[in-house]
Amino acid sequence: MMASGKSKVEAHLQEIAEMEIPVYVLIDELTVLSDCRLVYDEENRKELIIKAKPGHYPVKVRLKLTYANLRTLYSFKSEIISQKNIDGSALLSIRIPETITKDERRRCFRVKPSEEIPVCIRIPLDDKMVIDTEAVDIASRGVSFVAPDNIGPFHIGNALPLTVSIPGFGDIQIEASVRNIEKMHEMTRIGMEFSEMSETEQRKIIQYVTNRELEIRNQTREEQLEKKPIVCIVDDDQNDDRYDFLKYTYEVFATDHFNLVTKLLAHLPDLIVINCDIPEILILLRIIARHHILKGIPVVLTGTEKECPNGAPVKTVYFSSPFKEKLFLKTLEDLIDKCALLKKLDENKFRIIPTKPVKILIIDRFANLGTDNIGALKKYGFHVSIHGNEKNILEKIESNYPDIIIFDEQTEKIDPPSMCSLLNMNKTIKCIPKIILTKEEKTFEIFFSRGFCCGFIKKPVDPQAMIATINKTIKNLWS
């Protein structure tokens, strides 16, 4: 315990209020308020005021507050006595606690870097390949980022050298250890803790974190007031009140299943909750899963059955009614947060960059790869050579000697198996990784079983899937 007497607690809270250190508030383990501030009034020494974002908060409830200095996390429990709204802020009066707990699980306050001017991270994997990515958040003692699954040597306890580019402070060379790995859909969030660093380097990171926190705080009120995520409830009218508890955290709109796709496109929610007891709902679920806009929205199913019904999309979250509200709310929060992270991770946020140029030879007579995808390869720094026919292919490969060969299953004068056999006749060319451009995975399985190719790109080509396949091939090539 940090302090047992009221005078020490009051003095500490007054110091926190004067320093304007951000406070995080958890109300009944459901509602989370971030970026709050403490206001200490010496004349009223029994109460403390939390300055929070406007909203309707219940009174006479339990709450927990956490806040951090540069190295240690503190927390205490209290209860809300009253609330009033003044000048666009909610002022919550709470009782001053008897004790404050010191928690060593986190060492500092984390901030999200600016998307316009990000904190960049470079991780050398070996002398042939490096990873370039952007930080999700950063603190004086650590940093985290999001990466595709099975990419890089990220295992708990692994120490890796980093180059962290801090906007306004330049590059910092430091070693960091992997402390946390969290799987999210097909992505992974990786948290790393900095090892020993010089006082100058630490001061740079602390100064950036402080400046960024002040920058967030000084944004205009319109920017500070975050919009509540939109949750669409697809259910019968008689069940509408069952989801009332969501309205404290989300903007909720309810609808029936008629013209559901049109309604979803009109509102475009962040998450969809569907009662799968409704007739024909599984057909609509398949339509949503195939829709080019709606397929990225997470879906939560509810129903009277104990298990998720047959025919529901794979990896669907299912809750059997009646469900526990706290678990339901936490699940929705996790799904929305993870989906938001995945949306922000575009093709430029995580790249495996060879330290030497990678040469790719493309054999594609009918231009199925497409000029846009070829442009994406060049954007990533690959050296691309394109040949539109199979004539004298061995001579072309020997003269260019690429690192990777991409060829289309659709050929004219020579069928793909014969061409693969031709390529593998030369011992030198046989060692070059080959990726097939195909419409069906079955074709790849046939080619793979015969040792003709190591990977495939499915038509029509998705740029991110193409880059991921090539990156994986590069990693295997140089591992």
N, C-alpha and C positions, 0 to 999 in steps of 0.2 A: 504494500500500500504506500501511496506517496505521502499522504498526510492524514492524520486522525482528528486534529483539532479544527474547528470552524475557521479560525483566523488564518491558518495556513491555506486552507482551501479557498477562502475568499480572496486572499492575496494572489494566489495562483490564477484564479478566474479573472480577476481584475487585470492581471498582466496579459492574459490571453486576449481579453477584450481590447486592450490598448494596442496590442500587436496586430489585431484584426486577422488572426489566424483562421483559416476556413474550418468550419465545423460541419460534421455529417450527423444527421439526426435520423434515428430509426424508431418509428412509432408502431408499437404493438407488433413488431417484426413483419410489418406489411408495407407501410409507406416510408420511402426513403427520401429525405430532403438533403440535397448536396449544396455546397457553397453557401452555407449560412454563416452568420456572425453573432458573437456574443456581445451584449450590451450590459455593462455593470453599473448599477446605481448605488453609490455609497450611502445615500439616505435610506434606501430600502434594502437592508442587508439580509432579508429573508428570501428575496426573489431575484431571479436572473432572467434577462430577456433574450430571446433568440430572434434575430432578424432574418426572416426567411422569405421565399417567394410567395406571392399572393395565392390564396387557396382556402378551402374550407377544411379545417383540421379539427378532429374531435378533442374535447377537453376531458379532464379527469381520466387520462389514459397513461399507461406506462411508456416510457421512452428511454432510449439510450443515445448518448452523444459521444462522438469520437472526434478527436482533433490531434494534430501532430506538430511537433517542432521539427527541426532539421534531422533529428536522429531517432526520436522516440514517439510512440503512439500512446495517447492517454484516452481514457474513457470513463464515463460515470453514468449512473442511472438516476432518473428523476421522474416527475410527472407534470403535465401541463395544468396550470391553474386557471388561466383565462387567455383570451385572444382578442386582438383588435387590429384593424387594417388602417395604416396611415401612409400616405404618399406612395401608394403602390407596393407596399411591403406588408407582410404579416408579422406582427409582433406577438410572440408567444411567451407568456409569463410562466416560468417554471420555478420549482423549489430548488434552492441551493443545496447540493448534496452534502452528506456527511463526509464521504470519502471519495477519492479519485484513484483509479487503478492505472498503473503503468504497464503497458503491453509492449513486448519486444518483437512482436510478429512482423511489424513493418517499421522501417527506420525513418521514413520521410513521407512527405506529401507528394503525390504524383500529379502531373498535369498532362493534358493532351496537347501535343504540339499543334501549331497552326497547319492547316491543310495546304495553304498557299505557300508557306515557307516551312517545310517539314524538317524534322530531325532525321538525318540519313544515317544508316548503319551499313558498314561494309565488313564482311566476315570472310577472311581467306580460309578456304577449305584445304588447299594444298598449294603447291607452286604452279598449278595449272588452272585453278578455278577459284572464283570468289562469289559470294552472295551479296547482292545489293538490295536493300529494303528500306522501309520507313518505319519509324517508331510509332506504336500505338499510344504509349505514354512513357514518361521519363521522370525520374526522381534523382536526388543527389547520390543515391546508392544503387540505382538499377534502371533497367529499361526493358520494355517488352515489345514484341512485334508478332505479326500473324504470317504464317507460312503454309504452303500446301502440305498435305500429309506426305510423310516418308521422304522429305527433302532435307538433306543436311544431317550432320552428326549431332543431333539435338537429343541428348539423354541426360537425365538428372545427374548433376555432379560434374558433367563435362566442362572443362575450362577451355575457352576459345579466345583468341586475340580479336579485338574489335577496333575499328576506326569509327568514332562517333562524330559526325559533323554537326556542331551546334551553331545555329544561325546567329551571326554576330560575334561568335567566339572562336570560330575555326575548328580544325580537326583535333580530336583527342585520341591518342593511342592508349588503349587500356585492355587488360585481360578481364574477362567476366565468366562466371560459372552459371550453368543452367540450374535454376531453382524451382521452376514450375512449368509443367506442360499440360495444357488443357485442350482436349479434342473438341472441335466444333464443326459438326457436319462433315465436310470433306477438307476442313482446314484445321490448323493447330495454332494455338496461342502460346508463345514461349516467353517466359519471364527469366531475365538474367540479372544476376547481382554482380556489381563491380568489385574487383579485388582491390588490393591496396593501390592508392594513387597519390600523386603528389598534391601538396596543399594548393598549388596553383591550378591544377586540373579540377580539383574538387570545387574550388571557388568559382570556376567558370560554370560548372554545371549548376551549382546552387544559385548563382546569379541569374542564369537562364530560367530556372524553375520559378524563381521569385518574380522575374520580369514577366514571364508568361502568365503567372497567376494574376498579377496586377492588370495585365492586358485583358484577360478574360473578365475580370471584375469591372474594368472601366469601359467595357463595350456599352453600346446604347441599350436602353431598357428593352427595346423591341427584340434585340439580339439575345439578351439575357433570358427573356421569357421563352423557354423552350415549349414548342407545341407538344401536347400530349400525343402519344402514339394512338393511331386509330385501330380499333378492334371491331370487326364485323361479326355479329351473332346471327347465325342462320338457324332459326328454331321456330316453334309454334308460338303464337301470341300468349298462350297460357303459361309459358315458361319464361317470359321476359324478366320477371322479378327475381329469378334465380341468379341472374348475373348482375344484380344491383351493386354488389361489392366492387365490381371492376370500375365503376364510374368515378371512384376517388383517384384512380391512377391513370385511366385511359379515357379517350373520347370514344364512346360506344354508340354504334348504330345497329339496330336490329332489323332483320328482313326475313321474308319467307323465301322459299326456293324457286319461286316463279321469276323468270328473267334474271336469274342470279348473276350470270356472267356480266350482263349489261350494268347491273347495280354495282357490282364490284369494281368495274372499270370506271364508273362515275365517281366513286368515293376513293378507290385504290387504298385499301387498308394496309396496315403493317402486319396484321395477323387475322386469321379467320378461324372462328369457333363454329363448328357445325354439329348439330344433333343428327347422328346417322340413323336414328329411328324414323326419320322422315322418309316417305316413299320416294324412290328414284334418286336418292341423294348420291348413291355410289356412282351413278352415271355422270352426274354433275361433277363429282370429284375427279373423274378421269378427264373430263373436259378441262377443268382447272389445271390439272397436272400437265396437260399438253399445250396450254395457252402460252404464247411467247412472252406475255407480260405477267400473267397471274401465277405461272409455275414457280416463280421465285419467292412467293409469299408463304410463310410457314402456316400450316393448318393443324388445328387441334380438334379431335373428334370427341364427342360425348355420346353416351347411349346407355340403355338399360342392361345390355348384355355385359357379362363379366370380361369378355375379351373383345378385341378389335374385330369387326366383322370381316369375313372373306371378301376380297375384291377391293379393299381399301388400299390406297397407295403405300408403297414400301416406306418404312421409317416414319410412319404417321404416329403422332402422339395421341394416345387414347385414354380417356377418363371414364370410368364406370360411375353412373349416377346412383346415389348421391355422392359427390366428391368433396374432398377437403378443400376449403377455400384458400387456405394459406399455401398449400402445395400447388394448387391450380394457378394461383397468382404468380408464384415463384417460377413455375414452368413457362408461363407466358412471358415473363420478364426476360428469362434466359434466352428463349427463342427469338424475341425481338432484338435483343442486344447482339446475339450472334449473327442474325441476318443482316443487321446494320453494318457489322464489321466486314462481312463478306461482300456487301455492296461497295464498300469503300476500297476494297482490295482489288484494284483493276490491274491490268497487265503490266503497268509501270511500277507497282508497289513492291513486287518481289521478283528479282531476276537473278538467275545464275549466269554469271559472266565469265567466260574463259579469259585467262590472261593473255592468250594468243588467239587470233581470229580463227573461227571455225568455218571451214569451207563445206558448203552443201551443194551437191549436184542433184538437180531435179530432172527426171526423165518423164515428160508429161506431154504426149502428143496432142491431146485434146484440151489442154489448159484447164483441167478440172481443179487444180489447186487454186487458181484465180490470182489476178494481179494484186488484189488487196492483201491477200495472205502472203504473197511474195514480198510486198512492201513492208508488211509487219516483220518478216524475217530480216530484211535489211535494216529496219528500224532498231532491231535488237543487236545489230552489229555483225550479223552473219554475212559471209561472202557467198553469194548465190550465183550459180551457173545453171542455165536452163537449156535443155536439149529437147526438141520436139519430135524426135524419132529415134529408133533403135539402131540406125545404121552406124557402123564403125564404133559401137558403144565402148568396146574394150580400149580402143585407142584414145577415146575422149577421156575415159576414166584415168588411164595411165598418164596422160598429159596433164590433167588437172589434179589428180590424186586427192580427191576430197576426203573430209573426215567422216561425212555421212552421205548416203545415197537415198533419195526419195524417188520411188517410181510408182506409176499408176498401174492398177490391175487391168485397165482398159488400154490395150495395145493394138497395133494394126498388123504388122508383118510377122510378129513373133509372139507366141502366147507367153504370159508371165512365168509359168514354171520353166519353160525353155530358156527364157531370158535369165532367170535366177541361176539355172544350171550353167549357163554361159559365163555369168559373172563369177561363179564359184570355181570355175576351171582354173583361174589364175590364183595362185596361192596368196599373192599380195592383196589382190582385190577382195578375195574371200574374207579377209580380216576386217574389211570396212563394214560398219553397221549399216543395215539396210532397213528402211521404213516403207511400208506399202500404203498406198492411197486406195482405200476400198470402201464399198458400200455396206458390206456385211462383215461382222467379226468372224463368221465361219470361214471366210476366205483367208483371213489372217491366221486362223488356227491351223488350216491346212499348210500354209506356207511356213508357219513357225515350226510345225512338227517335222518338216523336211529340212529345217535349218536354213531356209532361204532368207528370212528376215527376223528382226528382233523387236519390231514395234509396228503400229499401224496408226494412220490418221483416217478417221471416218468421214465419208462424204455425205452431205455437204459439210465443208470444213468449218470448224469452230476455231477461231484464232487462238483462244486461250488453251484449248485442248491440244492444238498443234504445237504451241510453244512448250507446254508441259511435257509432251511426248519427246520433243527434241532435247529439252533440258535433262530429262531422265536418261535418255540415250547418251548424252554427253557425260553425265555422272558415271554411268556404267563403263563408258569408254576409258575414262581416266582414273577410275577407282582401283 
